[in-house]
Amino acid sequence: MANWLDMISLLVTVSIFGGIIYVILLVVRSVSDGVESAKEGLKTKGVHITDKGVAVKTSRRFDREDYVDATQRGIVKAVGASSFGKRSDSDVHLSPAPALTSTPSSSSTSSGGEKKKRGLFKRSAKDS
């Protein structure tokens, strides 16, 4: 047979679990009330949220020119944000690319010394 200490322990355990369940229910109710108030606030602004999706009320329809303008603005922003062709601060110490000029052939050199061949993308010792 259970004594009075077992009954008090059972009562304390049930009350703790009951309190936890009550707090969870309060939190769920407050969150759902907050969602409903947000839906009502958006509904006054023209945005209707349902289980099937979102409907937005606009004052006018967009035509082809509006879409083209928006696309052009997006492209201009993307080009402006890109780094292609821009020089950064770390590239300042590099010298600009040399202009392409015609060089005499190896048979017409008068110095007699051997010329160093330099590739298009290779840097010589004097460039660095």
QUIMONOR-V175584 format. One record per backbone hydrogen bond with DSSP energy under -1.0 kcal/mol. CO is the residue of the C=O (numbers start at 0). NH is the residue of the N-H. If there is no record, write none. Layout:
co=CO nh=NH
co=CO nh=NH
This chain:
co=2 nh=6
co=3 nh=7
co=4 nh=8
co=5 nh=9
co=6 nh=10
co=7 nh=11
co=8 nh=12
co=9 nh=13
co=10 nh=14
co=11 nh=15
co=12 nh=16
co=13 nh=17
co=14 nh=18
co=15 nh=19
co=16 nh=20
co=17 nh=21
co=18 nh=22
co=19 nh=23
co=20 nh=24
co=21 nh=25
co=22 nh=26
co=23 nh=27
co=24 nh=28
co=25 nh=29
co=26 nh=30
co=27 nh=31
co=28 nh=32
co=29 nh=33
co=30 nh=34
co=31 nh=35
co=32 nh=36
co=33 nh=37
co=34 nh=38
co=35 nh=39
co=36 nh=40
co=37 nh=41
co=38 nh=42
co=39 nh=43
co=41 nh=46
co=45 nh=56
co=47 nh=54
co=52 nh=49
co=54 nh=47
co=62 nh=66
co=63 nh=67
co=64 nh=68
co=65 nh=69
co=66 nh=70
co=67 nh=71
co=68 nh=72
co=69 nh=73
co=70 nh=74
co=71 nh=75
co=72 nh=76
co=73 nh=77
co=74 nh=78
co=75 nh=79
co=76 nh=80
co=82 nh=85
co=87 nh=90
co=104 nh=107
